[in-house]
Every structure is written in structure tokens, then in C-alpha cells.
Amino acid sequence: MINWLVDQTLLISVFTLFYILIKPAVRRYIGASGLYAMWVVIPAVLLFTMLSFPKAEVLTVYRYVVEAKQVASSITEQWIDFHSVILLVWALVFFTLLLTVLVQHRRYLSSLDLTPSELAFDDGKGIDRLSSVQVLSSEKVSSPFVLGLVHPKLVLPAGFNGKFDSVQKRLILQHENIHVQRGDLLWNGMGTLILLAFWFNPLSWLAFKLFRQSQEMACDQLVVKDLNEVQRQSYAAAMLDCAVAGTRMNLTRLNYGAKELMKERLVSLKTHQKHKRWSNVALVAITLSALLSISVVGAKKHEQAGPAGEYPVTRVEPLYPVEAAAQGIEGSVILSFDINTDGSVSNAKVVEANPEQVFDRTSKVAVEQWTYKPMKEKQTGMLVQLDYKMDESSSKKARLEMSKSRETIAVVN
């Protein structure tokens, strides 16, 4: 899990920097819709990396040190503990942030004192999707916005129908209609979850801001694509009126007048380009291919490094043979074994030993008692190397024990 988060963090960072680099050119020659379309690459790559890489059978040798004093000091075990702590911290922060977002969203809605309202239009041209959306009004907002993942709602500031002329009202509502029509609320929810999953990466927060910015500019582009200069200026004036007291960009709603996005949106209106759909498709395809290539290379690297997380939950230490310790003999044993779905070990056998027949039996007895976390599939052909090391004090103690053992045998005889 940690390896996956690190790999995808690098991909998100690379994409964000690439996006910033090509953003001026894409906005000039393709338009804001091209910038917004690029963001589909992130969830696509994340989904691909989660589902498309089956576990490969890799002959990885896990190595442990066995000391004569029977004190296991394994770097791998220390790493497991550190890995668990990091994963726990990540999960705690993720769920804390998620709960905070949900609570803040609910508190914000409760503070608005929403009342039912309606749209004052003779026809629904350009705002057909809003006809089936619940319309609400509040005196505590100055900018229209839509919210709700499953059942979208349109929230209008009190006096909306009288504040703007008919052209401005229709353009503003067309903007919100596009949000609903494209499913931007769902994309926004997905983006929020991805942001919270990668909360530890500063570039993830920048990426979400850029994503929201491109989302609004893409809506603006569709609204003004067939407008003349006077109508576009009228639309820009309506945007500024909404932004005078507009709220900041929020993770759970799409605010028409968010002040943080206003400058870029106004610039985008001045540099408006009529795009062709094929250009968006080509841009997304190129970006997706590049990121998938990076992810495949990363997956190959991990396959070569071996499957992660397959360390024993319970590891019984082999007993250092007394005679070997008394003679100061050190060595190593490589064993092959299978991990059953319940985490137990079976089919343990010695593959290589140096010296032979010295540490074989004690190694096999110990490994057969190891246990792992339960798995969905049986793991076969796992390899482990046990290195037997000792110091001078252990050798003296072993010689003493061996001497006592011989004296006891002599008495019995």
C-alpha cells in the first residue's frame, strides 16, 4: 500500500508539473476544454495501477540473521513496524480530513437557511438540465452554485432574478447547467477523494486547485462559444458582480463566483478559442500514454524487487546448534516453502546449505512454525535465507554447555 501511494504520488507530481508547463500553450491553441479534459488521466492511471497488475511470482530471497544468543535482530522486522506506523498515520489523517470535509459541508448548508425558489424564464433553452434540479435560495450567498453528488441542487442568492438582466441570468444559469450536464459534481467528488488520499503531497493540493480552475474555465468556454463581444462582456460583468463577495473555492460545491478563480477565468474569456473535439482526445491520449508508460516501468521495478508485505507475522527463531556454536562454525541455509491462504507454512525444504547438514534441521523446524497474514491466493516457492552468526562469548558459552552435556553422559554410562 505504501509503495503504491509513493509511486502514484510521483505520477501525480509529474503530471502536475507537466500540466503547468504546457498550460499556456494548450489554453491558447486548444482552449480551456483541453485543459479540463487532461484531468481524466489521473483517475484513469490510478484505476489502471490498482487493477491491471497481477502479482508476479518473483524469486525473492528474504534474509534473516540467527545469532547464537537467540536474540533476533532483523532489519526487515524493524521495517515492518515502521511500515505499519506510516500506514496507520496515513489512514488516520485521511479519515480525519474526510470527516472534516463532510462536517464542514453539512454545517455550511445548515447556516444558509435555504428556502425553495424557482427560475423565472419563459423557456428552458440552454438550461434544460436545471429544469429537473431542485432550486433553493439564500440571503447568505452572493453567487449561484450547485451541490449534491446524487441529486444536484441549485442554490441562488436572494434577489437573483432582479439583480441581473435576462441575458446575464441565462448565461449564468447555462454555466451551472453545464456543470450538471457534464457530471462535474461527481468528478469533483472523485477529485476530493484523490486529494485526501494524497494529502501528504503539496503538489496534490496544487493539482486540485488547477483542476477546479480548468473546470470553471471549460464551462465558461462552452457558454461563450457562440456569443458576440458585447454578450461576452456582459457575461464577464456578471462574473465580477458575483465575485465581489463570493466565497472561496470549496471541496464540495461548484461556486460560480469563487474569487480565487476569477482572474484566470477572465483571461480565458479574452483568449477564447473554438476548439475541435479531436484535439482534446489527442491531448488526453498522449498524456495518458506517457503516464501509463511511467507506471508500467515502476511496476516492473517492483516486480524485480519482489512482492512487498510477505513477511512473517510470527517468526520462530531457529536454535543455534550447540556443537556448531562450540566450534565457532557460522553458515547459511536457503529454504523454499509455500504460504497457505490461512498464513501457515507448508512444504518447507532446504535448497542450499553452507556448510551442509549443520543448520538444515533447525532451520526447517523453525520455518515450519512461521505464520503470515491470511492471503487470497496461496504463495508457492517462497525463499528465505537464514544466516547463522555468532561472537566469541557465545562460542565460549556453547563450549561450556557442550562440556556439561558430555559429563552427564559419562556419569550415566
C-alpha positions in Angstrom: 0.0 0.0 0.0 2.8 2.4 1.0 4.7 1.6 -2.2 1.6 2.2 -4.3 1.0 5.6 -2.6 4.6 6.6 -3.2 4.5 5.6 -6.9 1.2 7.4 -7.6 2.4 10.4 -5.7 5.3 10.6 -8.1 2.9 10.2 -11.1 0.6 13.0 -9.8 3.6 15.3 -9.2 5.0 14.6 -12.7 1.5 15.3 -14.3 1.0 18.5 -12.3 4.4 19.9 -13.3 3.7 18.8 -16.9 0.3 20.5 -16.8 1.8 23.7 -15.5 4.4 23.7 -18.2 2.0 23.2 -21.2 -1.0 25.1 -19.7 -0.3 28.4 -21.6 0.1 26.7 -25.0 -3.0 24.4 -24.5 -5.2 27.3 -23.4 -4.1 29.4 -26.4 -4.3 26.8 -29.2 -6.9 24.3 -27.9 -8.8 26.1 -25.2 -9.8 25.5 -21.6 -11.8 22.4 -22.5 -8.5 20.7 -23.4 -7.0 21.6 -20.0 -10.1 20.2 -18.2 -10.1 17.0 -20.4 -6.5 16.3 -19.3 -7.5 15.7 -15.7 -9.3 12.4 -16.6 -5.8 11.0 -16.9 -5.3 11.0 -13.1 -8.2 8.7 -12.1 -7.6 6.5 -15.2 -4.0 5.9 -14.2 -4.8 5.3 -10.6 -7.5 2.7 -11.6 -5.2 1.1 -14.0 -2.4 0.6 -11.5 -4.8 -0.8 -8.9 -6.5 -3.3 -11.2 -4.1 -4.2 -14.1 -1.0 -5.6 -12.4 -1.4 -9.1 -11.2 1.1 -10.3 -8.6 4.0 -11.8 -10.3 5.9 -14.9 -9.0 9.3 -13.5 -8.2 12.1 -15.5 -6.6 12.9 -13.1 -3.9 15.1 -14.3 -1.0 14.1 -12.8 2.4 17.2 -12.8 4.6 17.4 -13.1 8.4 20.2 -13.3 10.9 20.3 -16.0 13.5 22.5 -15.3 16.5 23.8 -17.8 19.0 22.4 -15.7 21.9 18.9 -16.3 20.4 18.2 -12.6 20.1 16.6 -11.8 16.7 17.8 -8.5 15.3 16.3 -8.2 11.8 16.3 -5.0 9.7 13.2 -6.5 7.9 11.2 -6.7 11.2 12.1 -3.1 12.0 11.0 -2.0 8.6 7.7 -3.9 9.1 7.0 -2.0 12.3 7.9 1.4 10.6 5.7 0.5 7.6 2.8 -0.2 9.9 3.2 3.0 11.7 3.3 5.0 8.5 0.3 3.3 7.1 -1.6 4.0 10.4 -0.7 7.7 10.3 -1.8 7.9 6.7 -5.2 6.3 7.4 -5.8 8.4 10.5 -5.1 11.7 8.6 -7.2 10.5 5.6 -10.3 9.7 7.6 -9.9 12.8 9.8 -9.7 15.0 6.7 -12.7 13.2 5.1 -14.8 13.6 8.2 -13.8 17.3 8.5 -14.9 17.9 4.9 -18.2 16.2 5.4 -18.9 18.0 8.7 -17.9 21.4 7.3 -20.1 20.9 4.3 -23.1 20.0 6.4 -22.5 22.9 8.8 -22.2 25.3 5.8 -25.5 24.1 4.3 -27.2 24.4 7.7 -26.0 28.0 8.0 -27.6 29.1 4.7 -31.2 29.0 5.8 -32.2 27.6 2.4 -35.7 28.3 1.1 -37.4 26.9 -2.0 -37.2 29.1 -5.1 -37.8 28.9 -8.9 -36.3 30.0 -12.2 -38.1 33.0 -13.8 -37.8 32.0 -17.5 -40.4 31.5 -20.2 -38.5 28.7 -21.8 -35.7 26.3 -20.8 -33.4 26.9 -23.7 -29.8 26.2 -22.7 -30.8 25.2 -19.1 -32.7 22.0 -19.8 -30.9 20.0 -17.1 -31.8 22.6 -14.4 -35.5 22.0 -15.0 -35.2 18.8 -13.0 -33.0 20.2 -10.3 -34.3 21.5 -7.0 -33.8 25.3 -6.9 -33.1 26.9 -3.5 -32.4 30.4 -2.4 -30.4 32.0 0.5 -29.7 35.5 1.7 -26.3 34.5 2.9 -24.7 33.8 -0.5 -23.9 36.2 -3.3 -23.0 33.7 -6.0 -25.0 30.8 -7.5 -23.7 27.3 -7.1 -24.7 23.7 -7.5 -24.1 20.9 -4.9 -25.1 17.3 -4.3 -23.5 14.2 -5.9 -26.6 12.1 -6.4 -29.3 14.7 -6.5 -27.9 18.1 -7.7 -29.4 21.2 -6.2 -29.1 24.8 -7.5 -28.6 27.5 -4.8 -29.3 31.1 -5.9 -28.6 34.3 -3.9 -31.7 36.1 -2.7 -32.8 38.6 -5.3 -31.1 36.8 -8.1 -33.9 37.3 -10.6 -33.9 41.1 -10.0 -30.1 41.6 -9.8 -29.2 40.6 -13.3 -30.7 41.3 -16.7 -32.3 38.5 -18.7 -29.1 37.9 -20.8 -26.8 37.6 -17.8 -29.2 35.4 -15.9 -29.5 33.0 -18.8 -25.7 32.9 -19.2 -25.0 32.3 -15.5 -27.6 29.5 -15.4 -26.2 28.0 -18.6 -22.9 27.8 -16.8 -24.5 25.9 -13.9 -26.4 23.7 -16.4 -23.2 22.6 -18.0 -21.8 21.6 -14.6 -24.8 19.3 -14.0 -24.9 18.1 -17.6 -21.2 17.0 -17.6 -21.4 15.4 -14.1 -18.8 17.8 -12.7 -20.1 17.3 -9.2 -19.2 13.6 -9.5 -15.8 14.5 -10.9 -15.4 17.0 -8.1 -16.2 14.3 -5.5 -13.7 11.9 -7.1 -11.0 14.6 -7.1 -11.7 15.4 -3.5 -11.1 11.7 -2.5 -7.9 11.6 -4.5 -6.7 14.8 -2.9 -7.4 13.4 0.6 -5.7 10.1 -0.3 -2.5 12.0 -1.2 -2.8 14.7 1.5 0.9 14.4 2.2 2.0 15.7 -1.2 1.8 19.5 -1.6 1.5 19.2 -5.3 -1.7 17.2 -4.9 -3.3 20.3 -3.3 -2.0 22.5 -6.2 -3.3 19.9 -8.7 -6.8 20.1 -7.2 -6.8 23.9 -7.4 -5.7 23.7 -11.0 -8.3 21.0 -11.7 -11.1 23.2 -10.3 -9.8 26.2 -12.2 -9.9 24.3 -15.5 -13.4 23.0 -14.7 -14.8 26.5 -14.4 -12.9 27.8 -17.4 -14.2 24.9 -19.5 -17.7 25.8 -18.6 -17.1 29.4 -19.5 -15.7 28.4 -22.9 -18.9 26.4 -23.7 -21.1 29.3 -22.5 -19.4 32.0 -24.6 -18.5 29.9 -27.7 -21.3 31.5 -29.9 -21.5 34.9 -28.2 -20.5 38.2 -29.7 -18.2 40.6 -28.0 -21.0 42.6 -26.2 -22.5 39.4 -24.8 -19.2 38.2 -23.6 -18.5 41.5 -21.8 -22.0 41.2 -20.2 -21.1 37.7 -19.0 -17.8 38.9 -17.6 -19.6 41.7 -15.7 -21.9 39.2 -14.2 -18.9 37.1 -13.1 -17.4 40.1 -11.4 -20.7 41.0 -9.6 -20.9 37.5 -8.2 -17.2 37.6 -7.1 -17.4 40.9 -5.1 -18.5 38.9 -2.0 -18.1 35.4 -3.4 -16.9 32.6 -1.3 -13.6 30.8 -1.7 -13.2 27.6 -3.7 -14.7 24.7 -1.8 -14.1 21.0 -2.0 -17.8 20.0 -2.0 -19.6 22.6 -4.2 -19.1 24.3 -7.5 -19.3 28.1 -6.9 -19.8 30.3 -9.9 -18.2 33.4 -8.3 -15.2 31.9 -6.5 -12.7 34.7 -6.2 -9.6 32.5 -6.4 -10.5 31.5 -9.9 -11.8 34.8 -11.2 -8.6 36.3 -12.7 -7.8 33.2 -14.8 -11.4 32.9 -16.0 -11.5 36.5 -17.2 -8.2 36.0 -19.0 -9.6 32.8 -20.6 -12.6 34.8 -21.9 -10.2 37.2 -23.7 -8.2 34.3 -25.2 -11.2 32.2 -26.1 -10.6 29.5 -28.8 -13.1 27.5 -30.6 -11.8 24.0 -30.2 -12.2 20.8 -32.1 -13.1 17.6 -30.2 -10.3 15.6 -31.8 -7.7 17.9 -30.3 -9.0 17.2 -26.8 -8.9 13.4 -27.5 -5.4 13.6 -28.9 -4.1 15.6 -25.9 -5.6 13.2 -23.4 -4.3 10.1 -25.3 -0.8 11.5 -25.4 -0.8 12.4 -21.7 -2.4 9.1 -20.7 0.1 7.1 -22.7 3.1 8.9 -21.1 1.8 8.4 -17.6 0.9 4.8 -18.2 4.4 4.2 -19.6 5.9 5.6 -16.3 3.6 3.5 -14.2 4.5 0.3 -16.2 8.2 1.0 -15.7 7.5 1.5 -11.9 5.6 -1.8 -11.8 8.4 -3.7 -13.5 10.8 -2.3 -11.0 8.7 -3.5 -8.1 8.3 -6.9 -9.7 12.1 -7.2 -9.9 12.4 -6.1 -6.3 9.9 -8.8 -5.2 6.4 -8.8 -3.7 6.0 -6.5 -0.7 4.3 -7.3 2.5 5.1 -11.0 2.6 6.9 -11.0 5.9 6.0 -13.4 8.7 3.7 -12.2 11.4 5.1 -14.8 13.8 8.8 -15.8 13.2 10.2 -18.5 15.4 13.9 -18.2 15.8 16.0 -21.3 14.9 18.1 -22.7 17.7 21.8 -22.4 17.0 23.2 -26.0 17.2 25.4 -26.3 20.3 28.2 -28.2 18.5 28.4 -25.7 15.8 28.5 -22.8 18.3 31.1 -24.6 20.4 33.3 -24.9 17.3 32.6 -21.4 16.1 31.0 -22.6 12.9 29.0 -20.0 11.0 27.0 -20.6 7.9 23.7 -20.1 6.0 20.7 -22.0 4.8 18.3 -21.2 1.9 14.9 -22.8 2.2 11.9 -23.0 -0.1 8.4 -23.1 1.2 4.8 -22.3 0.5 2.4 -19.9 2.3 -1.1 -21.2 2.5 -4.2 -19.0 2.4 -4.6 -19.2 6.2 -1.0 -17.9 6.6 0.5 -21.2 7.7 3.7 -22.6 6.1 4.0 -25.9 4.3 6.4 -27.9 2.0 9.5 -26.4 3.6 12.7 -27.8 2.3 16.4 -26.9 2.2 17.5 -25.6 -1.2 21.1 -24.8 -0.4 23.2 -25.0 2.8 26.7 -24.0 3.6 28.1 -26.0 5.3 25.8 -28.9 4.6 23.9 -30.8 7.2 24.9 -28.4 10.0 22.0 -26.0 10.2 19.5 -27.8 7.9 17.3 -29.4 10.5 17.0 -26.5 13.0 16.2 -24.1 10.1 13.4 -26.3 8.7 11.9 -26.9 12.1 11.8 -23.1 12.8 10.4 -22.1 9.3 7.6 -24.6 9.5 6.3 -22.7 12.6 6.2 -19.3 10.9 2.9 -17.7 10.2 1.9 -15.0 7.7 -1.2 -12.8 7.2 -4.0 -14.7 5.5 -3.9 -14.3 1.7 -6.4 -14.6 -1.1 -4.1 -16.9 -3.1 -1.5 -19.5 -2.0 2.1 -18.3 -2.4 4.4 -21.0 -3.6 8.2 -21.2 -3.9 9.0 -18.5 -1.3 12.6 -18.3 -0.5 14.3 -17.4 2.8 18.0 -17.3 3.7 19.0 -17.8 7.4 22.5 -16.5 8.2 24.0 -18.1 11.3 26.3 -15.6 13.1 28.0 -15.7 16.5 30.5 -13.9 18.7 33.3 -15.1 21.0 31.2 -15.0 24.2 28.5 -17.2 22.5 31.2 -19.7 21.4 32.6 -20.0 25.0 29.1 -20.4 26.4 28.3 -23.1 23.9 31.6 -25.0 24.7 30.7 -24.9 28.4 27.2 -26.3 27.7 28.7 -29.0 25.5 31.2 -29.9 28.2 28.4 -30.2 30.8 26.4 -32.4 28.4 29.4 -34.7 27.9 30.0 -35.0 31.7 26.3 -36.0 32.2 26.6 -38.7 29.5 29.8 -40.0 31.1 28.0 -40.4 34.5 25.1 -42.2 33.0 27.3 -44.6 31.3 
